Amino acid sequence: MKKQVRKADQAKIRQRKHIAFRMNFLFFSIFILFSLLILRLGYLQIVKGEEYTRELERTEEIPVNTSVPRGRIFDRTGRILVDNEPKNAITYTKTSLTTSHDMLDIARKLAIFIEKDTKRVTIGDKRDFWILTNQEEALKKVTKKEQLIIERESSLSRSEAQRKINRLTRERITEEELNSFSDEQLEVLAIYREMMSGYAYSPQIVKSDGVTEKEFASVSERLNELPGVDTTTDWDRVKLSTSTILGTTTSPIEGIPKSHLDYYLARDYSRNDRVGRSYLEQYYEELLKGQKTVVKNVKNRNNHVVETKTIKEGEPGKDLILTIDSELQYKLEDIVSKKLLELKKGAGSSLLDRAFVIMMDPNTGEILSLVGKKVVRDKETGRLEIRDYAFGTFTTSYAMGSTVKMATLLAGYEYGAARVGEVKIDERLYFYGGSEKSSLFNQYSRVAINDIEAIGRSSNVYMFKIAMGIGNYSYRKGSSLKIDFDAFDKLRESYASFGLGARTGIDLPGERVDDPPALILSEPGKLLDLAIGQYDNYTPLQLAQYVSTVANGGYRIAPKLLKEIHEPSVDGKTFGPLLQETEVNVLNRIENTDKEIEQVKRGMQYTYYGSRGTGGSTFKGTSYTAAGKTGTSQTSYYDGEDRSKWGTPTVSVTHVGFAPFDKPEIAYAVVVPHVSTSYNKYPHPNNDLARAAADLYFELKEKRSKVNDPTTAFQIKPAYPEDTKEGK
């Protein structure tokens, strides 16, 4: 009996142990599962939380193409250069559930109240519209047998097969069927195509050009009958200056240019967004574009939008204040234009077609005026016309002649080929093989001149001897010119430190930088041409940066057009709060001492005021002191409008300078390419333009000092010259 009890107890013990094991295993499994669940939740919240939140925002929060005004552009004195002009517009917003037939119905109703131009309707649009309005006939264009054959093609997926059927349907629509639309139907089509082109929940402009008051009122009164349609205000971009550097924008019809489509789409733009197409409008697109309204669509279980909440209101673009002085710019443009027309009447001017004047603050890089003008002959009237060519100041290049001699002298100091105050003999140089070189002012005699006179009198020979010294060649009459060709690199690197042949850093797209000509070992004399500005080409803007570097004591500063960024104006009369003032961007300091730079500046002063300076009469009688350098290039080759004359040798004239001498406020560069085809006698408008530009700056400065009113500092002013007597 005891044995049976023991066996029963043992069975119960084993059963309890088994149950305990199973319970422990169950609890352990639950623990593991909860742990995994917690880990997964932690992973989703901590690791993937931001990503899923962004994904949720992308699906619920939608940037809407509300028509916000683009930022306006002003000059440094507050005068408006680019404005926005409001105009009536009619828009349509579709949802993700809107069908083609829904839109077609609304287009038909809308066509009753507005007139829509049909010029933009394409053959493709007509084909799509014919299929939409003739569905039964369209289905018969591809027989069932043909459809079956296409669907059975093993290489095609179902969607690819359907696309092939659709393509065949479109191709088989006849000319007669496409031409069967009435004028009323074409107008409906023109409206429908605009409605179709927009994204879901994003307003698409149906009509904004020429919306009459009657059309606007008729549609506004019937918005409840036209779901998705709205009446609103659109904006036209209005340029109040002829300067091309302001750039242009695309229209809503054009949208994003194909060349930049991927770039803008990756930045949440829509295909029909207006964007800057060129120059300042393009370069500062991010600031000017404004911010779209962001809305959140609340949907029910059936995925229907039941409510739209505005998460963020749209904001106009930022207002930009440029460094340009529009009055100075306008008057300089007029001076240059008149000078060009005057020069075209002279002999040898057949290839003259452009001129440039740049003025900037050498201490900050702020561009005060960027003038480029081109003279062309109208094909219909035969008359000469002046067109703006401001972009040519940084997109075209020329041989600049003797204006580069300050850079050559400073390179000579740097490499030990010249010393401050050193005297060299200016003489005609004779090389083996009959080659000869000389200065213009001294053809055959031997004249001792120092470095200051070498700049002021424009000694070619002084510069030749510097170049030969850098090339480790000591001149001997009648000897072969044998140089170390590393001298080319040394000179060019030195020039680049001033900005010659290097990117200036201007805040504009498309800046040109020429590759230097390839070295020809059989022509060592090209080093001498390089030293006097007769070999490499530079842009007018590079020339202006170069003289600014000399004027400010050796600091190469990036030229800039943007001075300040402001919030949009609230009242249209005063500027909004200042967001940012652009900083001075010092690119580098040249490898010369202050003493060497001051010596070169004295040489430039000699040009204007020395007894034998090449610009001696140019700045005579000024109320201010200045310093500069004249230049002539006889290795200039025409590359203008007349392609048949490309490569024709011409003479180009240049001029650089700064003022006042002791404390420079302005640096200026003048370039007049192809001024003449004659090497014997040619005009020097470069000097006249330089004097006129400097005089104008100081005249305006004096005039404004007398009427300075600090209370108007933040006031928006009308464009120049519309509000002045000159502009009336």
C-alpha positions in Angstrom: 0.0 0.0 0.0 2.8 2.3 0.9 4.5 1.6 -2.5 1.3 2.6 -4.3 1.1 5.9 -2.4 4.7 6.6 -3.2 4.1 6.0 -6.8 1.0 8.3 -6.8 3.1 11.0 -5.1 5.9 10.7 -7.5 3.4 11.0 -10.4 2.0 14.2 -8.9 5.5 15.6 -8.3 6.4 14.9 -11.9 3.2 16.5 -13.1 3.8 19.6 -11.0 7.3 19.9 -12.3 6.1 19.5 -15.8 3.4 22.2 -15.3 6.0 24.4 -13.7 8.3 24.0 -16.6 5.6 24.7 -19.1 4.6 27.8 -17.1 8.1 29.0 -16.9 8.6 28.4 -20.6 5.4 30.3 -21.3 6.4 33.2 -19.1 9.9 33.2 -20.7 8.4 33.2 -24.2 6.0 36.0 -23.3 9.0 38.0 -21.9 11.0 37.4 -25.0 8.1 38.5 -27.2 7.4 41.6 -25.2 11.1 42.4 -25.2 11.1 42.1 -29.0 8.0 44.2 -29.2 9.6 46.9 -27.0 12.8 46.8 -29.0 10.8 47.1 -32.3 8.8 50.0 -31.0 12.0 51.6 -29.8 13.6 51.1 -33.2 10.6 52.6 -34.9 10.4 55.6 -32.6 14.0 56.3 -32.0 15.8 55.2 -35.1 13.0 55.5 -37.8 10.8 58.1 -36.0 12.1 61.1 -37.8 11.9 59.4 -41.2 8.3 58.2 -40.7 7.3 61.6 -39.3 8.7 63.2 -42.5 6.9 60.6 -44.6 3.7 61.4 -42.8 4.2 65.1 -43.4 4.9 64.5 -47.0 1.6 62.7 -47.4 -0.5 65.1 -45.3 1.2 68.5 -45.5 1.2 69.8 -49.1 3.0 72.9 -50.4 0.4 74.8 -52.4 1.2 77.0 -55.3 -0.4 80.1 -54.0 0.7 83.2 -56.0 3.0 84.9 -53.6 4.8 88.1 -54.8 8.4 87.5 -55.7 11.0 89.6 -53.7 11.6 93.1 -55.1 15.0 94.5 -56.1 16.2 98.0 -55.1 19.4 100.0 -55.7 21.6 101.2 -52.8 19.6 104.4 -52.4 16.2 102.6 -52.1 15.1 103.2 -55.7 13.1 100.2 -57.1 14.6 98.3 -60.0 12.4 95.3 -60.2 8.8 95.3 -59.0 5.6 93.1 -59.1 2.4 94.2 -60.8 -0.8 92.6 -59.5 -3.3 91.2 -61.9 -6.5 89.2 -61.8 -6.3 85.4 -62.2 -8.6 82.4 -62.4 -7.3 79.2 -60.9 -8.3 75.6 -60.6 -7.4 73.0 -57.9 -8.0 69.4 -58.4 -8.0 66.6 -55.8 -6.6 63.1 -55.9 -10.2 61.9 -56.6 -11.0 64.3 -59.4 -11.7 62.5 -62.7 -11.1 63.7 -66.2 -14.8 63.9 -66.8 -15.2 66.1 -63.7 -12.7 68.5 -65.0 -14.2 68.4 -68.5 -17.6 69.3 -67.0 -16.1 72.3 -65.1 -14.1 73.4 -68.2 -17.4 73.5 -70.2 -19.1 75.6 -67.5 -16.1 77.9 -67.2 -15.9 78.5 -71.0 -19.3 80.2 -70.7 -17.8 83.0 -68.5 -14.3 83.5 -69.8 -12.5 83.7 -73.2 -9.4 81.5 -73.5 -6.8 81.8 -76.2 -6.4 78.4 -78.1 -2.9 79.1 -79.6 -1.2 76.8 -77.1 -3.4 73.8 -77.9 -1.2 71.1 -79.5 -1.9 68.1 -81.8 -1.3 65.9 -78.7 -3.9 67.9 -76.7 -6.4 67.4 -79.5 -5.8 63.7 -79.7 -6.3 63.3 -75.9 -9.4 65.5 -76.0 -10.9 63.5 -79.0 -10.4 60.3 -77.1 -12.0 61.8 -73.9 -15.1 63.1 -75.8 -15.4 60.1 -78.2 -14.7 57.1 -76.1 -16.8 54.6 -78.0 -15.2 55.5 -81.3 -11.7 55.5 -79.7 -12.2 51.9 -78.4 -12.7 50.8 -82.0 -9.4 52.2 -83.2 -7.6 49.1 -82.0 -9.6 45.9 -82.7 -10.1 43.2 -80.0 -7.9 40.8 -82.1 -5.1 43.4 -82.1 -5.5 44.0 -78.4 -5.3 40.3 -77.7 -2.1 39.9 -79.8 -0.5 42.8 -77.9 -1.5 41.4 -74.5 -0.1 38.0 -75.4 3.4 39.4 -76.2 5.6 37.8 -73.6 8.1 40.7 -73.5 5.4 43.2 -72.4 4.0 43.8 -69.0 0.3 44.6 -68.6 1.0 48.3 -68.2 3.4 48.3 -71.2 0.8 46.5 -73.3 -1.8 49.1 -72.4 0.5 51.9 -73.3 1.1 50.3 -76.7 -2.7 50.1 -77.3 -3.1 53.7 -76.2 -0.3 54.8 -78.6 -2.0 53.0 -81.5 -5.3 54.6 -80.7 -3.8 58.1 -80.7 -1.9 57.4 -84.0 -5.1 56.2 -85.8 -7.0 59.4 -85.1 -7.5 61.0 -88.5 -6.8 64.6 -89.5 -10.5 65.0 -90.2 -11.4 63.9 -86.7 -8.8 66.3 -85.2 -10.2 69.2 -87.3 -13.8 68.4 -86.3 -13.7 70.6 -83.2 -15.7 73.8 -83.2 -14.2 77.0 -81.9 -16.2 76.6 -78.7 -14.9 73.0 -78.2 -11.3 74.2 -78.7 -11.8 76.9 -76.1 -13.0 74.2 -73.7 -10.0 72.2 -74.6 -7.7 75.2 -73.9 -9.2 75.5 -70.4 -9.1 71.8 -69.8 -5.4 71.4 -70.7 -4.5 74.1 -68.1 -6.6 72.4 -65.4 -4.9 69.0 -66.2 -1.4 70.4 -66.0 -1.5 71.1 -62.2 -0.8 68.8 -59.3 -3.4 67.5 -56.9 -4.4 70.1 -54.3 -2.2 72.7 -55.9 -3.9 75.7 -57.6 -3.2 75.9 -61.3 -3.6 79.2 -63.2 -6.3 78.8 -65.9 -6.1 82.4 -67.0 -4.1 85.4 -65.7 -3.3 87.4 -68.8 -6.1 89.7 -69.8 -8.7 88.7 -67.3 -11.4 91.3 -67.6 -13.3 92.8 -64.7 -16.5 91.2 -66.1 -14.8 87.7 -66.3 -13.4 88.0 -62.8 -16.8 89.1 -61.4 -18.8 86.4 -63.3 -16.6 83.6 -62.1 -16.5 85.0 -58.6 -20.3 85.0 -58.4 -20.5 81.3 -59.4 -17.7 79.6 -57.4 -20.2 77.4 -55.7 -21.2 76.0 -59.1 -17.5 75.5 -60.1 -15.8 73.2 -57.6 -12.1 73.7 -57.5 -12.3 77.1 -59.4 -11.1 80.2 -57.6 -10.5 83.9 -58.4 -7.3 85.3 -57.0 -4.4 87.7 -57.6 -1.4 86.8 -59.7 1.8 88.9 -60.3 3.8 90.1 -63.3 7.5 90.7 -62.9 8.2 94.3 -64.0 11.7 95.6 -64.7 12.1 99.3 -64.2 15.7 99.3 -65.4 17.2 98.3 -68.8 20.2 96.6 -67.2 20.5 93.0 -68.3 22.3 91.9 -65.2 19.0 92.1 -63.3 18.0 89.0 -65.2 14.6 87.6 -66.1 12.1 85.0 -64.8 10.0 82.3 -66.5 6.3 82.6 -66.8 3.7 80.2 -65.3 3.3 78.9 -68.8 7.0 78.2 -69.2 7.5 76.9 -65.7 10.9 75.4 -64.9 13.4 75.3 -67.8 14.1 71.7 -68.9 17.8 72.2 -68.4 17.2 72.8 -64.6 14.1 70.6 -64.1 15.8 67.9 -61.9 17.5 70.6 -59.8 14.3 72.4 -58.9 12.1 69.4 -58.5 14.6 68.0 -56.0 14.0 71.2 -54.0 10.2 70.8 -53.8 9.4 73.1 -56.8 6.5 72.3 -59.1 6.9 72.1 -62.9 4.9 75.2 -63.5 6.7 77.3 -60.9 8.2 80.6 -62.0 12.0 80.7 -61.5 14.8 83.0 -62.2 16.1 82.4 -65.7 19.3 84.5 -65.7 21.7 86.7 -63.8 20.5 88.2 -60.5 17.0 86.6 -60.7 18.7 83.2 -61.1 21.6 83.7 -58.7 19.3 84.8 -55.8 16.4 82.5 -56.6 16.2 81.1 -53.1 15.8 84.5 -51.6 13.4 86.0 -54.2 11.1 83.1 -54.7 8.9 83.4 -51.5 7.4 80.5 -49.6 4.4 78.5 -50.7 1.4 78.1 -48.4 1.5 74.7 -46.7 -1.9 73.0 -46.1 -2.9 69.7 -44.4 -5.8 67.7 -45.9 -7.9 65.8 -43.4 -9.5 62.8 -44.9 -12.3 60.4 -43.9 -12.3 56.6 -44.1 -13.3 56.8 -47.7 -10.1 58.9 -48.4 -12.2 61.9 -49.2 -10.9 65.3 -48.1 -13.3 66.7 -45.5 -11.2 69.6 -44.3 -8.1 71.6 -45.4 -6.1 73.2 -42.7 -3.5 75.9 -43.4 -0.3 74.9 -41.6 1.8 77.8 -42.8 0.8 80.9 -44.7 2.6 81.8 -47.9 5.2 84.5 -47.7 6.5 87.0 -50.3 10.1 86.7 -51.3 12.8 88.7 -49.6 13.6 92.2 -50.8 17.1 92.7 -52.1 19.1 96.0 -51.9 21.9 96.1 -54.5 25.1 97.9 -54.4 24.3 99.6 -57.7 23.6 103.4 -57.7 20.9 103.6 -60.3 21.3 107.4 -60.9 25.0 106.9 -61.4 24.3 103.9 -63.6 21.7 105.6 -65.7 23.8 108.7 -66.4 26.9 106.6 -67.2 24.9 104.5 -69.5 23.8 107.7 -71.3 27.4 108.9 -71.5 28.6 105.6 -72.9 25.7 105.3 -75.4 26.3 108.8 -76.8 30.1 108.2 -77.0 29.5 105.0 -79.0 27.3 106.7 -81.5 29.8 109.6 -81.8 32.6 107.2 -82.4 30.7 105.3 -85.1 30.8 108.4 -87.2 34.6 108.4 -87.3 37.0 106.7 -89.7 38.1 103.1 -89.0 35.1 102.5 -86.7 33.5 99.8 -88.9 34.1 97.1 -86.2 33.5 99.2 -83.1 30.4 97.8 -81.5 30.7 98.0 -77.7 32.1 99.8 -74.6 32.3 99.1 -70.9 32.6 101.2 -67.7 32.8 99.7 -64.3 33.0 101.6 -61.0 33.3 99.9 -57.6 34.3 100.6 -54.0 37.8 99.2 -53.7 37.5 98.8 -50.0 34.3 96.7 -49.9 33.9 95.2 -53.4 30.5 96.9 -53.8 29.8 97.6 -57.5 28.4 101.1 -58.0 27.9 100.8 -61.7 28.2 98.0 -64.2 27.8 99.6 -67.7 28.0 97.7 -70.9 26.6 99.0 -74.2 26.5 97.6 -77.7 25.7 99.5 -80.9 23.9 97.5 -83.6 22.2 98.4 -86.9 18.5 97.6 -87.1 17.9 95.3 -90.1 14.6 96.9 -90.9 15.3 100.6 -90.4 19.0 100.6 -91.0 19.5 102.9 -88.1 22.1 102.4 -85.3 20.6 101.3 -82.0 22.1 101.0 -78.5 21.4 97.9 -76.5 22.3 97.0 -73.0 25.4 94.7 -72.8 26.1 94.9 -69.0 26.6 91.1 -68.9 29.5 91.5 -71.3 31.5 93.0 -68.4 32.0 89.5 -67.1 31.3 87.2 -70.0 33.6 88.7 -72.7 37.4 89.2 -72.6 40.0 91.3 -74.3 43.7 92.1 -74.4 44.0 95.1 -72.0 47.2 96.7 -73.1 49.4 98.8 -70.8 46.8 98.9 -67.9 48.4 95.7 -66.7 51.8 97.2 -66.2 51.3 97.8 -62.5 50.9 94.1 -62.1 54.1 93.5 -64.1 56.1 95.9 -61.9 54.7 94.4 -58.7 55.6 90.9 -60.0 59.1 92.3 -60.7 59.4 93.4 -57.1 58.2 90.0 -56.0 60.7 88.0 -58.0 63.7 90.3 -57.7 63.6 91.6 -61.3 63.0 95.2 -60.1 63.5 97.2 -56.9 61.7 100.2 -55.5 63.1 103.3 -57.1 65.3 101.3 -59.6 66.4 103.1 -62.8 66.5 101.1 -66.0 67.4 102.2 -69.5 64.5 102.6 -71.9 66.0 101.7 -75.3 65.1 100.0 -78.5 65.8 96.3 -78.0 67.4 94.3 -80.8 67.3 90.5 -80.9 68.9 87.9 -83.0 67.0 87.3 -86.3 66.0 91.0 -86.7 63.3 91.2 -84.0 62.9 94.6 -82.4 60.9 96.0 -79.5 60.5 99.5 -78.1 58.4 101.9 -76.1 55.9 104.1 -77.9 57.3 107.3 -76.4 60.9 106.4 -77.2 61.7 104.7 -80.5 65.5 105.0 -80.8 67.2 106.9 -78.0 68.4 105.7 -74.6 66.4 107.2 -71.7 67.0 106.4 -68.0 63.7 106.1 -66.1 62.7 104.9 -62.7 59.8 102.7 -61.8 57.4 105.6 -61.2 58.1 107.0 -64.6 57.9 103.6 -66.1 54.2 103.5 -65.1 53.4 107.1 -65.7 55.1 107.3 -69.1 54.1 103.7 -69.9 57.5 102.2 -70.7 57.3 99.0 -72.6 61.0 98.4 -72.3 61.0 98.7 -68.5 58.4 95.9 -68.4 60.3 93.8 -71.0 63.4 93.9 -68.8 61.4 92.9 -65.8 59.9 89.9 -67.8 63.4 88.9 -69.0 64.7 89.1 -65.4 61.9 86.8 -64.2 62.9 84.5 -67.1 66.5 84.5 -66.0 67.7 86.3 -69.2 70.1 89.3 -69.2 69.6 91.4 -72.3 72.5 91.8 -74.8 72.0 93.6 -78.0 71.6 91.2 -81.0 71.5 88.1 -78.8 68.9 85.4 -78.9 66.1 85.7 -76.4 66.5 82.6 -74.3 64.2 82.5 -71.3 63.1 80.1 -68.6 59.6 79.3 -69.6 58.5 79.1 -66.0 58.4 82.9 -66.2 55.0 82.6 -67.9 53.6 80.8 -64.9 55.2 83.2 -62.5 53.8 86.2 -64.2 50.3 84.7 -64.6 50.2 83.5 -61.0 51.1 87.0 -59.9 48.5 88.5 -62.2 45.9 86.1 -60.9 46.5 87.3 -57.3 45.1 90.7 -58.5 42.2 89.1 -60.3 43.6 89.1 -63.9 42.8 85.8 -65.5 41.0 84.5 -62.4 37.4 84.2 -61.2 36.5 87.5 -59.5 33.9 85.9 -57.2 31.1 88.1 -58.5 27.6 87.1 -57.4 26.4 86.4 -60.9 26.3 83.2 -62.9 28.3 82.6 -66.1 31.5 84.5 -65.3 34.1 83.9 -68.0 37.7 83.0 -67.3 39.9 82.4 -70.4 42.5 79.6 -70.5 45.8 81.2 -71.3 47.3 80.5 -74.8 49.4 77.4 -75.0 53.2 78.0 -74.7 55.1 78.0 -78.0 58.7 77.2 -77.2 59.7 78.8 -80.5 58.2 82.2 -79.5 59.8 83.3 -76.2 58.9 86.9 -77.3 55.4 86.2 -76.2 56.6 86.6 -72.6 57.4 90.3 -73.4 53.9 90.7 -75.0 52.4 89.2 -71.9 54.2 91.8 -69.7 52.6 94.7 -71.5 49.1 93.3 -71.8 49.3 92.2 -75.4 48.9 88.5 -75.1 46.4 87.1 -72.5 42.8 88.3 -72.4 40.8 89.5 -69.3 37.3 90.6 -68.7 36.4 94.2 -67.9 35.4 93.1 -64.4 38.7 91.4 -63.8 40.3 94.7 -64.8 38.2 96.5 -62.2 39.0 94.0 -59.5 42.7 94.4 -60.4 42.8 98.2 -60.0 40.8 97.9 -56.8 43.4 95.6 -55.4 46.1 98.2 -56.1 44.0 101.0 -54.7 43.1 99.4 -51.4 46.7 98.4 -50.6 46.9 94.8 -52.0 43.7 93.0 -50.9 41.8 91.2 -53.7 38.1 91.6 -52.7 35.3 89.8 -54.4 33.1 92.3 -56.3 29.4 92.0 -55.2 26.0 93.3 -56.3 24.0 92.3 -53.2 24.3 94.8 -50.3 21.4 93.9 -48.0 18.6 91.4 -47.6 15.3 92.6 -46.0 12.0 91.2 -45.0 9.2 92.2 -47.4 7.8 95.7 -46.8 4.6 95.8 -44.9 3.2 99.1 -46.1 5.1 99.4 -49.4 6.6 102.7 -48.3 9.4 101.6 -45.9 11.7 98.6 -46.0 11.1 95.6 -43.9 13.5 94.6 -41.1 17.1 94.0 -42.1 17.9 90.3 -42.3 21.5 90.3 -43.4 24.2 92.6 -44.7 26.6 91.0 -47.0 30.2 90.8 -45.7 33.4 91.9 -47.4 34.9 88.9 -49.0 38.7 89.2 -49.1 40.0 86.5 -51.4 43.7 87.0 -50.9 46.5 89.5 -50.2 49.1 90.0 -52.9 52.8 89.1 -52.3 54.1 92.7 -52.1 55.0 95.0 -49.3 53.1 98.2 -48.5 56.1 100.2 -49.7 56.1 98.5 -53.1 52.3 99.0 -53.6 52.6 102.7 -52.6 55.4 103.1 -55.2 53.2 101.7 -57.9 50.3 104.0 -56.8 52.7 107.0 -57.2 53.5 105.8 -60.7 49.7 105.9 -61.4 49.5 109.4 -60.0 52.3 110.4 -62.3 50.1 109.2 -65.2 47.7 112.0 -64.4 49.9 114.7 -62.9 53.4 114.0 -64.1 55.1 116.3 -66.7 55.1 113.4 -69.2 52.3 111.2 -68.0 50.2 109.5 -70.7 47.0 110.8 -69.1 48.3 114.2 -68.2 45.5 116.3 -69.7 42.7 113.8 -68.7 42.3 114.8 -65.1 43.5 118.3 -65.3 41.5 120.8 -63.1 39.6 118.2 -61.0 38.4 119.1 -57.5 39.7 115.7 -56.4 43.0 113.9 -56.8 43.1 110.6 -58.7 45.6 108.1 -60.1 45.3 105.8 -63.1 46.8 104.1 -66.1 45.9 104.3 -69.8 46.2 101.3 -72.1 46.2 100.4 -75.8 46.2 96.9 -77.3 47.2 96.4 -80.9 46.8 92.6 -80.7 43.0 92.8 -80.3 41.0 90.6 -82.7 37.4 91.3 -83.6 34.7 88.8 -82.4 31.5 90.8 -82.6 28.2 90.5 -84.5 29.7 90.3 -88.0 31.1 86.7 -88.2 32.7 87.3 -91.6 35.1 89.8 -89.9 36.1 87.6 -87.0 39.8 87.6 -86.4 40.4 91.0 -88.0 43.2 92.9 -86.2 41.9 96.0 -84.4 43.0 98.5 -81.7 41.4 98.4 -78.3 41.8 101.1 -75.7 41.5 100.8 -71.9 41.8 102.9 -68.7 41.9 102.1 -65.0 42.1 104.4 -62.0 41.0 105.3 -58.5 40.1 108.4 -56.5 40.7 110.2 -54.2 44.4 109.3 -54.2 45.0 109.4 -50.5 41.8 107.6 -49.4 40.2 105.8 -52.4 36.4 105.7 -52.5 36.1 104.5 -56.1 38.1 102.4 -58.6 37.1 102.4 -62.2 37.9 100.5 -65.4 37.0 101.5 -69.0 37.3 99.1 -71.9 36.5 100.1 -75.5 37.3 97.1 -77.8 37.9 97.4 -81.5 37.8 101.2 -81.4 39.6 101.3 -84.7 41.1 99.2 -87.5 43.9 101.7 -88.0 47.1 101.4 -86.1 48.3 104.9 -87.2 45.6 107.2 -85.9 42.7 106.3 -83.5 40.6 108.0 -80.9 41.0 107.6 -77.1 37.5 107.5 -75.7 38.8 105.5 -72.8 40.3 108.6 -71.2 37.2 110.7 -71.7 34.9 108.0 -70.2 37.2 107.6 -67.2 37.1 111.3 -66.5 33.3 111.5 -67.0 32.7 108.6 -64.7 34.9 110.0 -61.9 33.4 113.5 -62.3 29.9 112.1 -62.1 30.5 110.2 -58.9 31.8 113.3 -57.1 29.1 115.5 -58.5 26.4 113.2 -57.1 28.2 112.9 -53.8 28.3 116.6 -53.4 24.7 117.1 -54.5 23.5 114.4 -52.0 25.5 115.8 -49.2 23.6 119.1 -49.4 20.1 117.4 -49.3 20.8 114.5 -47.0 17.8 113.7 -45.0 18.2 110.8 -42.5 14.4 110.4 -42.1 14.3 109.0 -45.7 17.0 106.4 -45.2 14.6 103.5 -45.0 12.0 104.8 -47.5 11.3 103.1 -50.8 11.7 105.4 -53.7 10.4 105.3 -57.2 12.7 104.1 -60.0 15.2 106.5 -61.6 14.5 108.5 -63.8 10.7 108.3 -63.8 10.3 110.7 -60.9 12.9 113.3 -62.2 12.8 116.0 -64.8 15.3 114.1 -66.9 12.9 111.1 -67.2 9.9 113.2 -68.2 
